[in-house]
Amino acid sequence: MKKSVLLKISAVISGISGIIILAGVAIPILFYKSSPIKGNPDIVSPIAEKESVKGQEGEIDFTKASNWFVGGATREDFSAEKISYYTISIPRLKIENATIAIGGEDLSKSLVQYPGTALPGKRGNSVIFGHSILPIFFNPKDYISIFSTLPTLKAGDEINVNYDGVSYKYRVENMFEVLPTDIQVLEQDSRDSFLTLITCVPPGDPRKPRRLVVRARIVSPENLNANIGN
């Protein structure tokens, strides 16, 4: 009798645990999809919910940065004989001195700068890719989950970059979503020094149908103006 009761209790606990795990996976995705502002009033999305992207079906390895945009840089473009690095810190996300690779495309080992985009502190647009998974598994020191909470950034948040011994402060200006075919977000803008952070959304969705773009502009005190070169 006691064994029967124990088995029933074990079955109930297992069932409840399964429901909790399933809810933890499904709720963040459903909430993100159902919210007209994607959970953040500072995000503006130009994408219709039913819009689809050709060429993105099937199994895709999203730890490889070259797979993120259709018609963008290829694996060969990301490759470099010598990989160099710099760091980024995002206080709101508790990310401290995360490594960004210039050259290479493995997002499981570091953040990756998109080939051909401006270096930090220079005029143009420094574009950084970072991997994301379900927010409940976010770990600022794990590059597989490092950008999982990127959608929680708000206009005005600070981003600090340390490149070649110089520290640069950027401030978030806007956030929006694009399709993987919208490669114009990777283009340069010589009006100032910009920083663009990109990850796949909705968080935890294995299809990765959209790209979240966080655009920041350099905060340029007088002592930094000289560093913003052409």
N, C-alpha and C positions, 0 to 999 in steps of 0.2 A: 504493500500500500504506500509506504513511504517512498519507495523507488518510483512508483507511478506519479506521485505528486511532484517529486523532484524533476522528473522528465517533463511534466507539463509546465512547471515553472521555468525550466531551461528553454523550452520551446517558446514560451511567451517572451522571455528576455531576448532570445535570438530574433524573434519577429520584430520586437520594438527596436532593437539595435539596427536591424535591416532598414526599417522605415526611417530612422534618424539619419543613417548614412545616405539613403536615397534622397531624402529631403535636403541634406547638406549639399548634394550635387545638383539637384534640379532647381531649388529655390533661387540661388543666385543667378542662374541663367534666365529663368522665367521672369524674375524681377527686372533684370536688365532689359529684356526684350519688351516687357509690358510698359515700362516707364517711358513717357513721351520725351523726357529730357535725359534718359539713360541714367537716372539716379543722381544727376548733378546739374543744377541750374546754369552752370557756366558752359555746358556742352551744347553745341548746336550741330545737329546731324542733318545733312542734306540728302540722306538716303531713304528711299521708300522701303517699307518693311518687306514687300514682296519682290523686290529687285533681286535678280540672281546674277551670278558671275560665271561665265563660261570659262572652262579650262581649269577650274579649281575643284573638280570632282575627284573622288578616289583618295587613296592614302597618300598624304603629303607629309614630309618630315619638316615640321615647323621649327625645329631647332636649327635649321639651316637658313640663314638670312636671305639667301638668293631665291628662296621659294615664296617670299612674302608678297611680291608685287609682280603681276603679269606684265611682261614687256619691259621690266626693269633690268637692273644689273644681273649678270649671269654669275655662275659659280667662279668662272675664270676671272671676272671683274673683281670679286671679293678677295681672290687669292693674291698674296704678296710674298715676295722672297723673304722679306724681313718684316715681322709684325711689331709695331710699336704700340705703346699703351699710355693712357692717361686716366684720371679718375673723376668721378662725379658723386656729389652728395645731394640728397633731397630730404631736408629735415622733416617735412610733413609725413613722408613715407618711411622715415627712420632708416633711410639708405645712407650709409657712410662710406665714402672712398671706394665706391664700386668701380671695378676695372672696365674700361672701354678699350676695345682692340681696334686698331687701324690696320686692316688686312686680316684675312681669315673670316670665317662666317659661322663659327660654332657658338650658338647662343646658350649652350649648356655650360660653357666655360667662362663667358664674359658677355658684357654688352658689346655691340658691334657698331662702328661708324660706317654709314653707307658710303660706298666708293665714290670719289670725286666731289664730295661735299666739303664745305669750308672747314678749316681747322678752327678750334675755339679761339675767340678773341679777334678773329679776322672778319672782314666784311663778307657776308654770305650766310649760308644756312648749314649749320652742322646738324646732320641727321643721325639719330641714335636709335637702333633697334634693341628691344628687350623682350624676352620671353615672358609669358604669363600662364597661370593655371587657375584653378578655383581659389578665390580669395581666402578661404579658410585654411589653405595650405601655404599662405604667404610667408616667406622667410626672406628678409632683406639681404641675407648673405648667400642665398641659393639662387644662382642665375636662371634656373628653370622657372622660378616663381617670382623673380625680383620685380617685375612690372605688373603683378597681379592686382595691386591696388592703385595703379596709375589713374583709373577713372575717378578717384576721390580727390585728385588735385583740383585746386580752384584758382581762378584768376587772382594774381597778386602773390601766389606762393613763390618762394625762392628756390633756385637751383644753383648749386655752386660747382664749378668745374676747375680742376687744377691741371693745367697743361704746360709742360716745359718749364716748370718752376714758377709759373704765374697763376694766381687765383682770379677767376672771373665769376661774377655774380650775374645770374639771369633771373628774370621775373616772368612768370606765366602770364600770357596775354589772352589766349583763347584756346579752346579745345573743340574738336569736331571729329566726325567719322567719315571715312571714305571707303570705296570699294577697292579691292586689290588691283583693279585696272587703272585707278586714278593716280598715275605716277607724277602728276604735276606737283604734288605735295613735296616731292623730292628735289624740286628745282631750286636754284639759287635766287637770292634777293640781296642785291648789293647796297641797299639803302642803309643797312646797319648790320650788326652781328646778331644772328638769330640761332636759337637752339631748338631743334624739333625732336621730341621723343615719340616713338611709335611702338605700339603693341597690338596684338590681335584681340578682338572682342566679338561676341560677349565672353566674359571670363569663364573659362571651363568648357566652352563649346568646342568639341573636337573638330568641327568643320572650319572654324576660324573665318567666318564669312566677311568680316569687316576689319578695318584698321582704325584704331583710335590715334588721333594726332594731337599732341600737346605742343603748342608753339609758344616759345619764350623769347624775350628780347634782352640783350645785355643791359645791365645797369652800369652806366659809364661815368663814374666820378672823374674829375679832372685828371687825376693821376693815372687813369686807365685809357684816356682818349688816345694817347700816343701809341698804344698797343693795337688799336683797331686799324690794321693796315688794309691795303687793297689786295 
